[in-house]
Each structure stands twice: as C-alpha cells, then as structure tokens.
Amino acid sequence: MAKFVITQKQLDHIVENVKKNKLNEDSDGSYMAKQQLFVIATMAYKMWEMLDDNAQLEDWMESKIAQCEQSVSSVVKAYLYDEFDAELKGMDTLSYDDLVIGK
C-alpha cells in the first residue's frame, strides 16, 4: 500500500471536516458520499501537485486514474441529469450537450 505524506495542518483540516460531516449526517446516508468525495478530491489534488508535466507513471497507475475519471464523470452526469430532470420536468428543454463534462 502506498504511503501519502500530509502535513499536520492538512490532517487537522481533514479530521475537522470528517467530524463536521458526521455531526450533519443525513437520514439517507449520503453523508458518506460527501466524505468520500472529499478524500478523492484531496488525494487527487495532492497527486496533481506532486506530478511534473513530464512525469511517467506506471501503466497500471494511468489505468486506475482513467477508470476513476470515468466513474466520477458518470456519477456527476447522472446526478446532474436527475437535478435537471426534476427542475425542468423532463429532458425535452435541455440540450444533451449540457451534460458533457470534460473532453
């Protein structure tokens, strides 16, 4: 398992946010998704900061990053679809181009 090095300040911030989210638990259990998204965003940003523009990653690492991007994009698109669908009472008034994220 890879080890990540974070500062004490970063750790304190993560712990504070986890505790805050735990106090604000929703009855539907979606608070876990917020915590998981926070961890994904934090780790992804840290990795982005560490990588040089010309850095070479192992093939399996690039594959995992690509899979993660696809997975997160799928969830975001589905969530946005549900939000737009509820707001607009159907997709007839929304262009499918509005759901494109990324490339």
C-alpha positions in Angstrom: 0.0 0.0 0.0 1.3 3.4 -0.9 2.0 5.9 1.8 0.9 9.5 1.5 2.6 12.3 3.4 0.5 15.2 4.5 1.2 18.0 6.9 -0.3 18.2 10.4 -2.4 21.1 9.3 -3.8 19.1 6.4 -4.6 16.2 8.7 -6.3 18.5 11.2 -8.4 20.0 8.4 -9.4 16.6 7.2 -10.3 15.4 10.7 -12.3 18.6 11.3 -14.3 18.2 8.1 -15.0 14.5 8.9 -16.2 15.4 12.4 -18.3 18.2 11.0 -19.9 15.9 8.4 -20.5 13.3 11.0 -22.5 15.8 13.1 -24.5 16.7 10.0 -25.5 13.2 9.0 -28.5 12.9 6.7 -31.0 10.2 7.4 -30.5 8.9 3.9 -26.8 8.1 4.5 -25.5 10.4 1.7 -23.0 12.0 4.2 -20.6 9.1 3.4 -20.6 10.1 -0.2 -19.5 13.7 0.8 -16.7 12.3 2.9 -15.6 10.0 0.1 -15.7 12.8 -2.4 -13.7 15.0 -0.1 -11.0 12.3 0.2 -10.9 11.7 -3.6 -10.6 15.5 -4.2 -7.9 16.0 -1.6 -5.8 13.0 -2.7 -6.3 13.8 -6.4 -5.2 17.4 -5.8 -2.2 16.3 -3.8 -1.1 13.9 -6.6 -1.7 16.6 -9.2 0.6 19.0 -7.2 3.4 16.3 -6.9 3.4 15.3 -10.6 5.7 17.1 -13.0 4.4 17.8 -16.5 6.7 15.2 -18.0 6.3 12.6 -15.2 6.0 9.0 -16.2 3.6 6.8 -14.3 3.3 3.1 -14.5 0.7 1.8 -16.8 -1.5 0.4 -14.0 -1.5 3.8 -12.3 -2.6 5.6 -15.5 -5.3 2.9 -15.9 -6.6 3.5 -12.4 -6.7 7.2 -12.9 -8.6 6.8 -16.2 -11.1 4.5 -14.5 -11.6 6.9 -11.6 -12.2 9.8 -14.0 -14.8 7.8 -15.9 -16.5 6.6 -12.7 -16.7 10.1 -11.2 -17.8 11.6 -14.5 -20.6 9.0 -14.8 -21.9 9.8 -11.3 -21.8 13.6 -11.9 -23.6 13.2 -15.2 -26.3 11.0 -13.6 -26.6 13.4 -10.6 -26.9 16.4 -13.0 -29.4 14.6 -15.1 -31.6 13.9 -12.1 -31.3 17.5 -10.9 -32.2 18.9 -14.4 -34.9 16.4 -14.9 -36.6 17.3 -11.6 -36.1 21.0 -12.2 -37.3 21.1 -15.8 -39.9 18.3 -15.5 -38.3 16.4 -18.3 -35.3 16.5 -20.6 -37.2 18.0 -23.6 -36.0 21.5 -22.8 -32.3 20.5 -22.1 -29.6 20.0 -24.7 -27.6 16.8 -24.2 -24.5 18.9 -24.8 -25.2 20.5 -21.3 -24.4 17.1 -19.7 -20.9 16.8 -21.3 -18.2 17.1 -18.7 -14.5 17.1 -19.6 -13.5 16.2 -23.1 
